[in-house]
Amino acid sequence: MSPGAVAKTRTERDTEVSAHSQWPTEYPRFTPRRWMSNGHLQTILGNFLPRTDVLPEPVAEMVEVSPAHGSQIASQVLCECHWQALPRRPDRPTAIILHGLEGSSRSQYVIGNANKLWRAGWNVIRMNMRNCGPGRGDQMLRLTPTLYHSGLSQDVERVMQHFVARQGLQSVALIGYSMGGNLVLKLAGDLGGNAPPQLRAVVGVSPALDLAASADALHEPWNRIYERKFVRDLLRRFRRKAQLFPRAYDPHRADHVTSLREFDERITALYCGFQSADDYYHRAAAARVLDRIAAPTLLIHSQDDPFVRMLPESRRAIADNPKIVFLLTSHGGHCAFLEPSDRSTGGDGYWAERTTLRFVSAHA
């Protein structure tokens, strides 16, 4: 699909605003900080502005998400956990927070959400995707022989199952940003009405649920700064992975890759079991299963998100599913939603985080 195919007409934008003009009164509306109504500015500052972090030292736990197969080693992911004290721990709600593409459990929006949830009495699990995390050197890359991609929603399910069994958790909420938002929404759709009773709420912030459209939007001229960073980091990670697992990967597959779609065509599809980038984008996209989501779900998206696109058919599926609360803002950028701070209400300037806390607290 070409970038031009996902551009919104004025009629489509007007339809979006009209369809969601009845803003749920229990959620505060978003107003951008002064001089920060531009989506690119929101996106960039939201990624770098540090959050206040008063979390206790995390308990690091490796979770096996894929067992050993043949000569391959098992795949593990690192989870950084903050547990409320026993004996109340199993009764306290638990949030599993998942980062976006080339992020980690130390991403600023993960830290911001974790602090709010912790202060509200939640257990918090900051989950890393495969190969991602704060470890030194090649520590994270050695945890799994595989790559990571947007379709590995079963990893989130296995992390949830692991901690439900290990800690006796009674109430769990899944919170994902961008690529992580696609993963938690895809899991909710895959589970449908068969979701475990412990899963009480799901939140996707700026979720990349239409993968092909968003990958192509990244290649638009005004988004190349983002694409170059993503591709550079992905290639660096892949080349190091090829050094660690030389029998599994050909480092020359990375030669002359300049776009995310090229990376997914030459590397993700080949090594992750897809026929092509388009096959990967179709099979891994949460958009395919939005109609099956049965758990209470909050979806936050901004109309000025620079590169995450939400196609008309996805918006219709969201509108038709009564389990989904869709908060569509005019401004906010990608995973940012920076609002004015308001000490009188305790607002610290991060609207998506406080709105997420309100939603999951109401359901979990």
C-alpha positions as CSV (number, residue, x, y, z in Angstrom):
1,M,0.0,0.0,0.0
2,S,1.4,3.4,-0.9
3,P,1.7,6.3,1.5
4,G,-0.9,8.2,-0.6
5,A,-3.4,5.5,-0.1
6,V,-3.6,6.2,3.7
7,A,-3.8,10.0,3.6
8,K,-7.0,11.2,5.1
9,T,-9.4,13.3,3.1
10,R,-11.2,16.2,4.8
11,T,-14.4,14.2,4.7
12,E,-12.8,11.3,6.6
13,R,-11.3,13.7,9.2
14,D,-14.7,15.4,9.7
15,T,-16.3,11.9,10.0
16,E,-13.8,10.9,12.6
17,V,-14.5,14.0,14.7
18,S,-18.2,13.7,14.3
19,A,-18.2,10.0,15.2
20,H,-16.4,10.6,18.5
21,S,-17.8,14.0,19.4
22,Q,-19.6,12.4,22.4
23,W,-16.5,12.3,24.6
24,P,-17.1,10.0,27.6
25,T,-17.6,12.4,30.6
26,E,-15.5,10.2,32.9
27,Y,-12.3,10.9,31.0
28,P,-10.6,14.3,30.9
29,R,-10.3,15.9,27.5
30,F,-6.8,16.5,26.2
31,T,-5.4,20.1,25.8
32,P,-1.8,20.3,24.6
33,R,0.8,22.3,26.5
34,R,1.3,25.9,25.4
35,W,3.3,26.1,22.1
36,M,3.1,22.3,21.8
37,S,0.1,21.6,19.5
38,N,2.4,20.4,16.8
39,G,2.4,16.6,16.5
40,H,6.1,16.3,15.7
41,L,7.1,18.5,18.6
42,Q,4.9,16.5,21.0
43,T,6.4,13.3,19.7
44,I,10.0,14.3,20.1
45,L,9.6,16.0,23.5
46,G,7.4,13.2,24.8
47,N,10.2,10.7,24.0
48,F,12.9,12.7,25.8
49,L,11.3,14.6,28.7
50,P,12.3,12.6,31.9
51,R,9.6,11.4,34.2
52,T,9.8,11.6,38.0
53,D,10.9,8.2,39.1
54,V,10.4,7.1,42.7
55,L,10.0,3.4,42.0
56,P,11.7,1.0,44.3
57,E,14.5,-1.1,42.9
58,P,12.9,-3.7,40.5
59,V,13.0,-7.4,41.0
60,A,14.4,-8.7,37.7
61,E,12.9,-12.0,36.4
62,M,13.5,-13.9,33.3
63,V,10.3,-15.4,31.8
64,E,10.5,-18.2,29.2
65,V,8.2,-17.3,26.3
66,S,9.2,-20.0,23.9
67,P,10.7,-23.4,24.9
68,A,13.8,-24.9,23.4
69,H,13.2,-26.5,20.0
70,G,15.7,-28.9,18.5
71,S,19.2,-27.5,18.9
72,Q,17.8,-24.0,19.6
73,I,17.9,-22.5,23.1
74,A,14.7,-21.4,24.8
75,S,13.6,-17.8,24.3
76,Q,13.4,-15.6,27.4
77,V,12.4,-12.0,28.1
78,L,13.4,-9.8,31.0
79,C,10.6,-8.4,33.2
80,E,11.4,-5.7,35.8
81,C,8.8,-6.2,38.6
82,H,7.6,-4.0,41.5
83,W,5.6,-6.0,44.0
84,Q,3.4,-4.7,46.7
85,A,4.0,-6.3,50.1
86,L,2.7,-9.6,51.1
87,P,0.1,-10.9,52.0
88,R,-2.0,-8.4,50.0
89,R,0.1,-8.8,46.8
90,P,-2.2,-11.3,45.0
91,D,-5.2,-9.2,45.7
92,R,-3.7,-6.0,44.4
93,P,-4.3,-5.2,40.7
94,T,-1.3,-5.8,38.5
95,A,-0.2,-3.9,35.3
96,I,2.0,-5.4,32.6
97,I,3.4,-2.5,30.6
98,L,4.9,-3.0,27.2
99,H,7.1,-0.6,25.2
100,G,7.3,0.2,21.5
101,L,9.7,-0.5,18.6
102,E,13.3,-0.3,19.8
103,G,12.2,0.8,23.3
104,S,12.6,-1.0,26.6
105,S,11.3,-1.2,30.2
106,R,13.3,2.0,30.8
107,S,11.4,4.0,28.1
108,Q,10.1,7.3,29.6
109,Y,6.4,6.5,29.1
110,V,6.9,3.1,30.8
111,I,8.5,4.8,33.7
112,G,5.8,7.4,33.9
113,N,2.9,4.8,33.9
114,A,4.7,2.6,36.3
115,N,5.1,5.4,38.9
116,K,1.5,6.4,38.7
117,L,0.3,2.8,39.1
118,W,2.7,2.0,41.9
119,R,1.6,5.0,43.9
120,A,-2.0,3.9,43.4
121,G,-1.2,0.5,45.0
122,W,-0.7,-1.6,41.9
123,N,1.9,-4.3,41.3
124,V,3.8,-3.3,38.2
125,I,5.6,-5.5,35.6
126,R,7.7,-3.6,33.1
127,M,8.0,-6.2,30.3
128,N,10.7,-6.2,27.6
129,M,10.2,-7.7,24.2
130,R,12.7,-10.3,23.0
131,N,16.2,-8.9,22.6
132,C,15.2,-5.7,24.3
133,G,16.1,-4.4,27.8
134,P,18.6,-2.6,30.0
135,G,21.2,-5.3,30.2
136,R,24.9,-4.6,29.4
137,G,26.5,-5.6,26.2
138,D,24.9,-8.6,24.5
139,Q,23.0,-9.8,27.6
140,M,19.6,-9.2,26.2
141,L,20.5,-10.5,22.7
142,R,21.7,-13.8,24.2
143,L,18.4,-14.5,25.9
144,T,16.8,-15.8,22.7
145,P,18.0,-17.0,19.3
146,T,15.1,-15.3,17.6
147,L,14.2,-11.7,16.5
148,Y,11.3,-9.8,17.8
149,H,8.4,-8.5,15.8
150,S,4.8,-7.1,16.0
151,G,3.1,-10.4,15.9
152,L,4.5,-12.0,19.1
153,S,1.4,-11.4,21.2
154,Q,1.8,-14.9,22.7
155,D,4.9,-13.6,24.5
156,V,2.6,-11.2,26.4
157,E,0.2,-14.0,27.2
158,R,3.0,-16.2,28.5
159,V,4.3,-13.4,30.7
160,M,0.8,-12.9,32.1
161,Q,0.3,-16.7,32.7
162,H,3.7,-16.9,34.4
163,F,3.0,-14.2,37.0
164,V,-0.6,-15.2,37.5
165,A,0.6,-18.7,38.4
166,R,3.7,-17.6,40.3
167,Q,2.1,-14.8,42.4
168,G,-1.5,-15.9,42.4
169,L,-2.6,-12.7,40.8
170,Q,-6.4,-12.0,40.6
171,S,-6.6,-8.9,38.4
172,V,-4.3,-8.0,35.5
173,A,-4.3,-5.0,33.1
174,L,-2.2,-4.9,29.9
175,I,-0.9,-1.5,28.7
176,G,1.0,-1.2,25.5
177,Y,2.5,1.8,23.6
178,S,2.9,1.9,19.8
179,M,4.2,-1.6,18.7
180,G,3.4,-2.7,22.3
181,G,-0.1,-1.4,21.8
182,N,-0.5,-3.6,18.7
183,L,0.7,-6.6,20.7
184,V,-1.7,-6.2,23.6
185,L,-4.7,-5.4,21.3
186,K,-3.8,-8.4,19.1
187,L,-3.7,-10.7,22.2
188,A,-7.0,-9.4,23.4
189,G,-8.5,-10.1,20.0
190,D,-6.9,-13.5,19.7
191,L,-8.3,-14.5,23.1
192,G,-11.7,-13.0,22.4
193,G,-14.3,-14.5,24.8
194,N,-11.8,-17.1,26.0
195,A,-9.6,-14.5,27.9
196,P,-8.7,-15.7,31.4
197,P,-10.8,-14.2,34.2
198,Q,-7.7,-12.4,35.6
199,L,-7.5,-10.1,32.5
200,R,-9.7,-7.1,33.4
201,A,-8.5,-4.3,31.1
202,V,-6.4,-3.5,28.0
203,V,-5.0,-0.2,27.0
204,G,-3.3,0.7,23.7
205,V,-1.7,4.2,23.4
206,S,-0.9,5.2,19.8
207,P,-1.1,1.6,18.8
208,A,0.4,0.6,15.4
209,L,-2.6,-1.7,14.7
210,D,-2.5,-1.0,10.9
211,L,1.1,-2.1,10.3
212,A,1.4,-1.7,6.6
213,A,-0.1,1.8,6.5
214,S,2.1,2.9,9.4
215,A,5.3,1.4,7.9
216,D,4.5,3.3,4.6
217,A,3.8,6.5,6.5
218,L,7.2,6.3,8.1
219,H,8.7,6.5,4.6
220,E,7.0,9.8,3.8
221,P,9.6,12.7,3.5
222,W,8.5,14.5,6.7
223,N,8.8,11.3,8.7
224,R,12.2,10.1,7.4
225,I,14.0,11.3,10.6
226,Y,12.0,8.8,12.6
227,E,12.5,6.0,10.0
228,R,16.2,6.5,9.9
229,K,16.5,6.2,13.6
230,F,14.4,3.0,13.8
231,V,16.2,1.4,10.8
232,R,19.6,2.3,12.1
233,D,18.9,0.8,15.5
234,L,17.2,-2.3,14.0
235,L,20.1,-2.9,11.7
236,R,22.7,-2.5,14.5
237,R,20.8,-5.0,16.6
238,F,20.4,-7.5,13.7
239,R,24.1,-7.3,12.7
240,R,25.1,-8.0,16.3
241,K,22.6,-10.8,16.5
242,A,24.2,-12.4,13.3
243,Q,27.6,-12.3,15.1
244,L,26.2,-14.1,18.1
245,F,24.2,-16.7,16.1
246,P,26.2,-17.0,12.8
247,R,24.4,-20.2,11.8
248,A,21.0,-18.6,12.0
249,Y,21.5,-15.2,10.3
250,D,23.2,-13.8,7.2
251,P,24.5,-10.3,8.1
252,H,24.5,-9.4,4.4
253,R,20.7,-9.4,4.5
254,A,21.1,-6.0,6.1
255,D,23.0,-4.5,3.2
256,H,21.4,-1.5,1.4
257,V,18.3,-1.6,3.7
258,T,17.1,2.0,4.0
259,S,13.4,1.7,5.0
260,L,11.3,-0.1,7.6
261,R,9.5,-1.9,4.8
262,E,12.7,-3.1,3.3
263,F,13.9,-4.4,6.7
264,D,10.7,-6.3,7.2
265,E,10.8,-7.7,3.6
266,R,14.5,-8.8,3.7
267,I,14.9,-9.7,7.4
268,T,11.6,-10.0,9.5
269,A,9.7,-12.0,6.9
270,L,12.6,-14.4,6.2
271,Y,13.6,-15.1,9.7
272,C,10.2,-14.9,11.4
273,G,8.1,-17.2,9.2
274,F,6.3,-14.8,6.9
275,Q,6.2,-14.9,3.1
276,S,6.8,-11.2,2.7
277,A,6.5,-7.9,4.4
278,D,2.9,-7.6,3.3
279,D,2.1,-11.1,4.7
280,Y,3.8,-10.1,8.0
281,Y,1.9,-6.8,8.2
282,H,-1.4,-8.6,7.6
283,R,-1.0,-11.5,10.0
284,A,0.6,-9.5,12.8
285,A,-1.8,-6.6,12.8
286,A,-4.3,-6.2,15.6
287,A,-6.6,-4.5,13.1
288,R,-7.7,-8.0,12.0
289,V,-9.1,-9.0,15.4
290,L,-10.5,-5.7,16.8
291,D,-14.0,-7.1,16.4
292,R,-13.2,-10.0,18.7
293,I,-12.0,-8.0,21.7
294,A,-14.1,-8.9,24.7
295,A,-12.1,-7.4,27.5
296,P,-12.7,-3.8,28.5
297,T,-10.3,-1.8,26.3
298,L,-9.2,1.7,26.0
299,L,-7.6,3.0,22.7
300,I,-5.9,6.4,22.7
301,H,-4.9,7.9,19.3
302,S,-4.1,11.4,18.0
303,Q,-5.1,12.7,14.6
304,D,-1.7,14.4,14.3
305,D,0.3,11.3,15.1
306,P,3.2,11.7,12.5
307,F,3.4,8.1,11.4
308,V,0.8,5.7,13.0
309,R,-2.1,5.4,10.6
310,M,-5.6,4.1,11.5
311,L,-7.5,3.0,8.4
312,P,-11.2,3.6,8.0
313,E,-12.1,-0.1,8.3
314,S,-10.2,-0.2,11.6
315,R,-12.0,2.8,12.9
316,R,-15.3,1.2,12.0
317,A,-14.4,-2.0,13.8
318,I,-13.5,0.1,16.9
319,A,-16.8,2.0,16.7
320,D,-18.8,-1.2,16.4
321,N,-17.2,-2.9,19.4
322,P,-18.9,-1.8,22.6
323,K,-16.0,-3.1,24.7
324,I,-13.6,-0.5,23.2
325,V,-13.5,3.1,24.5
326,F,-11.8,5.1,21.7
327,L,-10.4,8.5,22.7
328,L,-9.4,10.3,19.5
329,T,-7.7,13.7,20.1
330,S,-6.8,16.4,17.6
331,H,-3.3,16.8,19.0
332,G,-0.9,14.7,21.0
333,G,1.6,13.3,18.6
334,H,2.9,9.8,19.0
335,C,2.9,8.3,22.5
336,A,3.2,11.9,23.9
337,F,0.0,13.7,24.9
338,L,1.8,16.4,26.8
339,E,-0.7,18.6,28.7
340,P,-0.2,21.6,31.1
341,S,0.7,20.6,34.6
342,D,-2.0,21.2,37.2
343,R,-0.8,20.9,40.8
344,S,-4.3,21.5,42.1
345,T,-5.5,18.2,40.6
346,G,-2.2,16.4,40.8
347,G,-1.7,16.4,37.1
348,D,2.0,16.2,36.1
349,G,1.5,17.0,32.4
350,Y,1.1,13.5,31.0
351,W,-2.5,13.1,29.9
352,A,-2.3,9.6,28.4
353,E,-0.8,8.2,31.6
354,R,-3.4,9.6,34.0
355,T,-6.2,8.6,31.6
356,T,-4.8,5.1,31.5
357,L,-4.7,4.9,35.3
358,R,-8.3,6.1,35.5
359,F,-9.5,3.5,33.0
360,V,-7.6,0.5,34.4
361,S,-8.6,1.4,38.0
362,A,-12.2,1.5,37.0
363,H,-12.0,-2.1,35.6
364,A,-9.3,-3.8,37.6
